[in-house]
Amino acid sequence: MGDHSGMLDTRRQAEPQNNQALLDRRLAYLLLRLTLGINILLHGAVRLPALGAFATGMVQQFADTLLPAVAVRLFGLSLPFLEAAIGLLLTVGLWTRWALVAGALLIVTLVFGTALRSDWETLSIQMIYAIIYGLLLAGRTYDYFALDTVCMKRLGRSKSACA
């Protein structure tokens, strides 16, 4: 049998670096999730006091599209509530997978409407949101600092106590 002590020393030296890299990824995920969550939460929250005016403005923006005014108005009335709910869930890290899926689907609908209006500048910004939602969904294994993690620990990683 050969001497393996050199291999063990290499592993011990690599362990702190691996732990630091994992912590960095977890912190990066937290900061991106928090930033998106607060952004989307406030998108909705600031529109709630002037909900009727916001919906009316959307109807005016879509007047020259094929979408019926009643559908645009209903969407405009629901959008701030959807944004606030998705943003809150993302901010605290609760039901993160489903909040990200809901947010991504919401972006899909916004991209559709924005493309109908040929508002390519706004659509470009919405595509950045789509990328961020996709990255967060793909990187959920790094979502450690979240209520979801607390819930999983409470029941022992097999089920979420919060679901």
N, C-alpha and C positions, 0 to 999 in steps of 0.2 A: 504494500500500500504506500502510495506517495504522500508527500506532505501537502496538506490542503490548507494550511494556516494562511498562506498568501492569498488564496481565493476568498477565505472568510474575511480577511482584512479589507479586501476590495469591496465585498458586499456591505460590510459595516460602513465604509466610507461612502458608498453609493446610497445607502438608506436615507441619511439626512437630506441629500440632494433630491431624492425621489419624494420625500415627505414635503420638502419645500415647493417642489414643482406641483404636487397635488394641491397644496394649500393655495398656491398662486392661481391655479385653474379654478378652484372653488371660489376664491375671492373675485376673480374676473367674472365668473358666472353670476355671482351675487350682484356685483356692481352693474352689469349689463341688464340683469332682470329687474333690479331696483329702478334703474334709469328708465327703462321701457315702461315699467309699471306705473311710476309716478307720472310720466308723460301721458300715457293713455288715461289714467285716472283723472288727471286735470283736464284733458281734452273733453271728457264728459262732464266733470263737475262744474266747469266754468260756463258750460252751455245750459245747464239746468235752470238757472234763474230766468233766462230768456228763451225758454224752450219753444214757445209759439213763434217767436220772431225767427229763431234759428230754422225751424221747419219751413216757415214761409220763405225764407231766403233760399233754402234748398229747392223749393218748388220753382222759384224764379230762375235759379241757375239751370234747372233741367227743363225749362219751358220749351226749348227747341230740340228736345230729344224725343225718342219714341216711348219713353217711360210715362205712364199715366200719372197725372198730378197727385191723385189720391195715394198711389203707391209711394211716390217720393215723399209726400207729407207723412205717411205712416212710418217710413224709414227714418225720416228726420226727427220724428217724435221719439222713436225708440233708440236711435244711435247714441245720444248722450248717456242713457241708462246702461246700454251695453258697454260702452267705453269705460264708464265709471266702475262697473262690476268687474270687467276683465282687468282693468288697471289695479283695482284693489286686490284682487286675487294674486296677481303677479307681484305686487309690492310686498305682500306678506308671505308669498310662496305657498299658497294653499291651492290644492287641485291644479298644480302648475301645468301638467300635461294638457288637461282639458281647457285651461285658460289660454294656453298658447295656441291650441287648435282653434278655439273660438276666435281668438284675436287674428289668427292667420286667415280664417274664413271671412271675418269681417273686412280685412284688408282686400281679399279677393273681390268682395262686393263693391268696395270703394274704388278699386282699380277698374272694375267693369263700368261703373258710372262715370268715372273720370275720363275713361277712354271714349265713352259715348259723347262726352262734351268736348273731346279733342283738346283737353287741358294737359298737355304732355309734360309741362314743368311740374305740376302737382303730382302727376302719375310717377315721375321720377322719384320724388320724395316718398311716395307710397311704396315703390319698389324697394327702397332702403328699409322701410318697416317690414316688408315681406322677408327680406334677407335676415333681418334681426330675429324675427319670429322663427324662421327656419333654423338659424344657428342655435337659438336657445332650446328649441325642441330637440335638435340633434345632440346637443351637449348636456342634456338633463342629468347624465350620470355625475356631473359636477355640481348639481344643485343640492348642496349640503346645508347651507344656512337658510333654512326655510321651515315653515310650519309643517310641510309634508314630511320632512325628516324627523321632526319631533313626534309626529303621529306614527310614523313607521317604527321608531324606537319604542314607543309606548306599547305596541302590540308585537314587537319582535320581527321586523322587516318583512314578514310574509304578507301582511295586509296593512292597509292604512286605517288608522283609527278615525281619521278625519273624512274618509270617503263615505 
